[in-house]
Amino acid sequence: MNQPASPRQPFLHIPVPWVFVLAYLLGVGLEILFPLGPLSSEVLLVSQIGGAVLFLIGAALAGWGLLMFHNARTTTVPGEMSSKLVTSGPYCISRNPMYLGLVFAYLGEAGLLSEVWPLLTLIFAIAYVNWFVIPIEEVRLKENFGNNYEQYCTKVHRWI
């Protein structure tokens, strides 16, 4: 059955990973236009090590979530009807581990490159996902899985 178009539906034409890429590129542009002073070698080292750790955690978390969806043979496209409610693996910790993984990877990239401005633009990517993408997904999941999804939501938070 076709669902009526949501006023938020046009926002789903941009794949979520691209939202993070575009936000990061905007931050890089700001970094070029308004460079902040050089970091000390100690701060630079901590930033790069912390960034590497965060990036690896984020990539692993997003990849694990994607693998769980692949194994369940359900969609990863926001707004499409899921064939199975995935609640195991990283979905025991977060209802959105792929998005959370993208946030960690983004933070890690900023740390690795010791860039500050992308941290500001990350706020816009998170706001977009939290207020436009996830609510559409949640409506679809409630429609499709009803009480099972509502019970899942009482046990597992949207982000962490």
Secondary structure, 3 states (H helix, E strand, C coil): CCCCCCCCHHHHHCCHHHHHHHHHHHHHHHHHHCCCCCCCHHHHHHHHHHHHHHHHHHHHHHHHHHHHHHHHCCCCCCCCCCCCCCCCHHHHCCCCHHHHHHHHHHHHHHHHCCCCHHHHHHHHHHHHHHHHHHHHHHHHHHHHHHHHHHHHHHHCCCCC
